[in-house]
């Protein structure tokens, strides 16, 4: 799909390596430039998992010789992917202006800690520090009061997908203009892309603005129950309408005198029978349910294996392994997974000079101007992807039933998945609607949905049905479990896959019972996986290939997030780190500390010199450091640590949501979008997830009301007013 692309990747961060991994999995030739002696994570699971399919070249970029060798590589490259701050990039001659002058067709994506245009862009890109200064620690649930550290690296996972999608968007624009340019993003913007599910403000309407989150303990366990054998069961019944008393196992428990009308009674009931009994009953009733696994446990799941979401790799350093795979399925010829390279492996293979510039028609007014997308999805896992394409300038039509997307009752979630779309309401169950569907599919370059295939087929939205209208359309599908195993039509939701991925245990902290992760991280990651696939298929189609089918899934993205571990030859899991019991961090040198007056700071002292400085200021042990920090003001301690060269940051905690939106800097930098909606008034949401330099992200459309644009879309696809009136009278359109 991306076989013509040549990418230079420089960086040892999570997001940079995963972005390169995804592009390599889609066919790009990715050259990983490593420091002298190699990437510091060589021999660890993360290196093995995140560098499959790449080549390696060892260069010392602090020398003239190394920089000249890199320049020669960039002569034949399409993309430079790195994690340098603007100051460091300029020192290496890799700033945007210098690259544009020397390599005008080159697309460059820097994944920094804070956005490229932000005053904090030179600060550390350590995930914990970014989360602290962004305000994400305010939004996680916990077993104590105060800010709670995230174990799931939401910012980095999101930034990896944003970088890959932004690169592909620039490449699509290059097909018109012949010019490259920046497609920067950041871990900060990664968090921005995750939190719209709970971070938004409306000036009116049915969704009141969130009250400041409580400062006390807030352990959340929605539909999460412990069973007789000690295992945990995560259920997801979004409407909460399922009658537990309808299950045969529950009849037995009720007969024993357990009252399930109370929450305490339900907790007691589930403890009376083993996990397998409950799983069988819920699955018979078609209710989404899974056990809560430990991290890495899902790598042996039969559906993970059946769908190819794990891959057997003979790693040059670790030997025979089972590794989490990238969850991209396609009818395009994608490369077979190859082990991560040995140091220098493949780096001596030259690139020929690139062909002539691909376009000469000038830059589009927006990155995806002229791109046409039909989104037939519901909920979040999928539809957020086309929404992000709309943010980049694509014309995205949301096709929904007359009653609307079923997630509309969760107003914030609906808004998060529907910005930058127009809505047409059509009853596809009526035969007359097929004429409308035909014209919409012929209008579109790409189409997406995330319905279960049985239901989609009845509406004419099976792959065969879609291609009968437009054989060359790029079709993307997001499912719960993937389509190659036995669960292709099973239901699934975010919490189910957070449980199966181990994140409910990991986010709870060592020794604590599992807990629900408040932001829908698996939903968002699935949507961003959909985004990358759709952008790759769009690029392939516009560069002379055909309209491919691509698929991803919640199960697949959950498996990808196991990337910090793998199964070794002896069947054991590679070791990784865990969140402490108090949910403050990962040891004395990488955690948050409370200071005077209830303020908190975060530190990331990864080097011995930095740890020595912390010892000198605060003490030798974690307990001593914590006790000493309480005697400092947060401002004074941050100043002292910075003076000593220790990466640190203030923890923005109390009322972080409103502080984010009320910061005028965020509005100046396009990090807040404010759009008018008929239902919600002025809708404020986290804004631009990319910095495209000369091509700003422009927000034009708030999440639409049901059928808000039906008439204008019907006219655009060729229906006159008489036909529109007839369809409406017959209740075919809304």
Secondary structure by P-SEA (a helix, b strand, c coil): ccccbbbbbbcccaaaaaaaaaaaaaccbbbbbbccccccccccaaaaaacccbbbbbbccccaaaaaaaaaaaaacccccccccaaaaaaacccaaaaaaacccbbbbbbcccccccccccccccaaaaaaaaccccccccccccbbbbccaaaaaaaaaaaaaaaaaaaaaaacccbbbbbcccaaaaaaaaccccbbbbccccccccccccccbbbbbcccccccccbbbbbbcccccccccccaaaaaaaaaccccccaaaaaaaaaaccaaaaaaaaaaaccccccccccccccccaaaaaaccbbbbbcccccbbbbbccccccccccccccccccccccccccccccccccccccccccccccbbbbbcccccccaaaaaaaaaaccbbbbbbcccccccccaaaaaaaacccbbbbbbccccccaaaaaaaaaaaccbbbbbccaaaaaaacccaaaaaaaccccbbbbbbccccccccccccccaaaaaaaaaaaaaaacccccccccccaaaaaaaaaaaaaaaaaaaaaaaacccbbbbbbcaaaaaaaaccccccccccccccccccccccccccccbbbbbccccbbbbbbcccaaaaaaaaacccccaaaaaaaaaaccaaaaaaaaaaaccccccccccaaaaaaaacaaaaaaccbbbbbbcccccccccccccccccccccccccccccccaaaaaaaaacccaaaaaaaaaacccc
